[in-house]
Amino acid sequence: MSKHKNASTKSKPSQFMAILGITAVLFIIGIFGWIFSSATKYAELLKEDVLVQVYLHYSATDQKTAELKSYLENQPYVKDVEFVDKETAKQRLQASEDRYDEELLGGENPLFASFNFHVKSDYVEKDSLLNIKAAIENTHGTIIESILYPAGVVEKMGPILKWVLISLAILAIIFTLLAIVLIDNTIKLSMYSNRFLIKTMQMVGAQRDFIVKPINKQAIINALIASGIAIVFVCGLIYLSEHFVYYLVQLRDITYLIYLFSGMIILGVLISLISTHRSVMKYLKMKLDDLY
């Protein structure tokens, strides 16, 4: 009885180290996943900040203008659309340009009415915007003066953002693989310290399932505890980061975070269970002399 208690007591530090190791690795994965999510969201917001301006002819009638508005609002690439009449355009120009003087223009407003719309991130590509421009001109070209958008910015933005996101994705894969190796090694070390306990149970006649099941169950419990601690730490770091850098609140993606935390739990449990089971089976198959 005393030997069993002694072995159980010895196993507690190894379980603590296993939980600590899994927590640390899952915490790193969680932080990296959050960074990837924020970078992806930031890239999406940058793209959706691109403004397309459709300037209308002076001769555009209210009916034709309404038809164009309806057309734009029903396009899958349009995030939002705003109609700016000539008077509103003049007021905005006056607010941004100190040198604007209507008297020099003979008291007339030379500005065009326009539809301003932001494009959804999936469509902010050079070719996509050219196709959008061509489609609008083909369907409503008779009332359109011009269509403008920052083509140079779009052309440079796409490759840069794509390169950054691909790099982060590659790093995420590398970190995940390293995490799997680190958790596996942590579990193996934990099981190594309990190898004599496992072998002793086998030598006194315990069946394999009787030995393996409680250890596997404990591995799952350890992984769940570690995952919970890691998730709490990640949430704490996210909260502090958003508190000091408020812009990060706009990058928060609750759905992605739910998937991330679920993935952390599943990854922790699977690796812990598989590594523990493999280690236990290994020591059960070994001879007693080989354990030293």
N, C-alpha and C positions, 0 to 999 in steps of 0.2 A: 504493500500500500504506500509505504514511504517512498519507494523507488518511483512509483507511478506519479506521486505528487511532485517529486523532485524533477522528473522528466517534464511534467506539465509546466512547472515553474520555469524551467530552462527554455521551454518553447515560447513563452510569452515575449521575451526580448526579441526573438527572431521574428515573431509575428508583428511586433511593433516596428521593427526595421523594414519588414516587407511592406507594411502600410505606409510608412514614411517614404520608402523608395517609390512606390506606385504613385503616391500623392504628388511627389516632386515632379515626376515625369509627366503625369496627366496635367499638372498645373502649367508646365511649359507648353504642352500641346494646346491647352485651352487659351493661353495668352497668344500663341502664334495664330491659332484659328481666329481669335478676335481681331488681331492685326490684319489678317487676310480679309476678313469680313469688312472692316472699316475701309481698307484700301479699295476693295471692290465697290463699296457704296460711294466712296469719294469719287472714283472714276465715273460712276454712273451719274452723280450730281454734276460733275464737270461737263459731261457730254450733254446733259439735259439743260445746261445753262446756255447752250448755243441758241441764238435767236435768229429766226428766219423772218424777214420783213417783205411783205407783198404790197408794193405801192400801186395805188389805183389811178387810172386816168381821171382827169377832171370831169370827163363826160360820163363816168360810171353812174348809172341810175341806181335808185334805192333797191329796185327789184333785183338787178344784176348783183349788187353788193350783197344782198341777203342770200342769193343763190350761192355765191362764193363762200360766204360764212357757213352756210349749211354744209357745203361740200367739205370744207376744212374740218369742221367739227366731227364729221363722220369718217375721217381718214384714220387708219390704225396707227399711223406714225405720229399723229399730233397729240402732244401731252396736254397743252392748253392753248387757247387762242383768244386774242384780244383785238377789238376793232378800235383804231385810233383815228378820230376824225381830224379835219384840218385845224380846227380851233384848239383841240387838245394837243396836237403836234406842235402848234405855235407856242402854247403855254410851256410845254416841256423844253422846247428850245430856248425860250426866254429864261427859264430857270437854270439852264446849264451854260448858256452863252451870254456873257455880259455885253458883248458887242452887237447883239441882235438889235437892229433899229428898223422898225416897220416903216418909219417915215421915209427912209432912204429908198424903200421899195415902192414908193408911191401909195402907201397905205394899203397895199394888197398883201394877201397871205400867199406866198409862192409854194407852200408846202403841200404835199400830197396826203390824202387819207391813206391809211394802210391797215393791213391785218398783220399783227405780230404773233408768231406762235413758236413755242418750244417743241423740239422734236424728241421723241422717246430715245433713250440711249442706244437701243438696238439699231436704230436707223442713222445714227450720227457717224456716217462713213462718207468718204468722198463720192463714191459711185452712187450710194443711196440718195444723197442729197441732190446730186445731178438728176437722177431719175425723178425725184419729187418735184424739182423745179420744172422739168420738162412736162410732167403730167399736169401740173397746175397751168402752165402756159398753153398746153394743148386744149384743155377744157374751158379755160376762162381767159384766154389770151386777149380777147377784144377789149377787156376793161383793165388790163394790167399794164402799168407803166414799166415796172421793173421788179425783179426779185433779188434781194440781197441777203447774204449771210457771210460770216467770216470763213471763207473757203481756205485761206492760208492756215488759220488756226486749226481747223478740222483736219487738214492734211497732215499737220505735224502731230496733233494730239493723238490720233488713232494709233500709230505705230509705237509711240512712247508708252501710252497706257497699256497697250497689249503686251509690250516687253516687260513692263513692271509686274503685271498680273501673272504672266507666265513664269517669271523668276520667283515670285512668291509661291506659286503653286508647286514648283520644283522643290523649293526649300521646305514647303509643308510636307511633301512626300518623303524627303530625306529625314526630316525631324520625326515623322511618324515611324519610319523604319528603325531609326535609332532608339525611339521610345520603346518599340517592341523588344529590341535587343536588351535594353537596359532593364525593363521590367522582368524579362525572362531570366536575366542573370541575377536580379534581386531575389526572385522566387527560388532559383536554384540554390543560392547561398542560404536562404531561410530553411529549405528542405535539407541541406547538407548538415546543418546544425542539429537536425532531428533524425538523422539517419539511423542512429542506434535505437532510438525509440521505435521507429518503424520496424526495424529488424527484430527487436525484442518481442513486439506484439506478434510477429509472424512465427517466431520460435516457440511461443507458448501456445500456439495452435489457433490463433485468430485467422478467420477466413479473409481472403483478399478484399472482398467487398466490405467487410466489417472494418478493415483498416482504411481503405481508400475513401469510402463515403464521407465520414466525418471530416477528414482532411480536406477533401474537395469542397465540402460545405463551408468550412472555415475559410478556404481560399476565396470563395464567392463573397462571404461576409467581409473579409478584409478588403476586397476590391471595391465593394459598395461603400464601405467606410472611407476608403482612400478617395474614391470618386466624389463622394459628398464633400469631403474637406477641400479637394481641389476646386470643385465648382464654387464653393463659398469664397475661397481665396480669389478666384478669377472674377467673380461678381464684385468683390470688394475692390479689386484693382480697377475694374471698369468704372465703378462708382466714383472712386477718387479721381481717376483720369477725366471723367466727364465733369466733375466738380471744378477742377482747375482749368480744363480746356473745354469750355462750354460747347464749342463747335462739334465736338465728338458726339454730342447728344443727337445731332442731325444724322449721324452715320450709324446710329443704333438700328440693328435689324433683329427684332425679337424672334422672328421665325427662324432665322439662321442660328441664333444663340440656342434656341431649343434643340435644333438638330445637332449643334456642336456639343452641348452638354449630354445629350442622349448618346452621341458617338463616344464621348469620353467614358461614360458608364459601361457601354457595351464593350469597348476596347479593353478597359481595365478588367472587366469580369472574364472575358474570353482568354486574354493572355494569362491572367492569374490562374484560371482553371486549367488551361492546357498545360502550362509550365509546371504547375503543382502535380497534376496527374502523371505527367511524364517522369518527373523526379521521383515520385513515390514508386511507380512501377519499376524504375531503374534500380532503386535500392532493394526492392523486394526480390528482384532477380539476382542480385549480387550475393556472393558468398560472404560470410561474416568476416573472414580474414581480409577481404578486399575493402572493407569499410575503413580500415585503419590507414 
